[in-house]
Amino acid sequence: EEETVKTEDIHHAMIDTCTDEGTSGHLRVAARLTRGDIYRQVYGAPKPTPFSESYTKLVACGKWKDFGLSFMDLERLNKEFTPTNDKHLEYASLCQFVDKYLMRAEDTLLETPSLAQMGIALDTFFETDGLEHAIEFYHIISARKINIATPIMASSRSGDNGSASCFVYTTGDTGESICAGDTLAYLMSCNRAGIGMDYDIRSYDDEVQ
């Protein structure tokens, strides 16, 4: 039977080739190819659609909560939405969005980084401080002027917001302590917390305690 190669497979092979080379130029091409793959999944085209269309789809499929935006609100957000900022994300940053933060249905992405950032801004400020504050915050995080905690990046806009942020624990030099630390890391990861680990254990060649 003759084997077939999908365009998607060729696309990913090109990304892998660029990352294998590892030069700054190759990584810029890898970022551009990755962004194209994200847009293909989200928009079905190389160019984004208006924010209002994406918002309607994401609310309808249950990935975003309904913020109760009016027609005028959506028209304003269409003007403020800046998907071109995705072009400024490095390959590593795009991979982090894809692997950790962007909403998906099974294996298909439903958000671009800019869409996710707009959803985060709306969830953070729209209901409490209004549309202008949400827009201002969107432009701040879209320009990467501040960093956002992992739980907010992962779940804000879905309506399923966790309160945990960063969790740091120390593991002692016993089997029981290591096991307890692993359990804590697992539980906090389930709650979308970022994990910091301090292993206070023996050095290489020291006796097992």
SULMOTA-V310162 format. One record per helix or strand of 2 or more residues. SS is the DSSP state (helix for helix, strand for strand). FROM is the first residue (numbers start at 1). TO is the last residue. If there is no record, write none. Layout:
[[SS;FROM;TO] [SS;FROM;TO]]
This chain:
[[helix;7;21] [helix;24;43] [helix;51;60] [helix;71;80] [helix;83;88] [helix;91;101] [strand;104;105] [strand;108;109] [helix;113;129] [helix;131;142] [helix;150;155] [strand;166;171] [helix;175;190] [strand;194;199]]
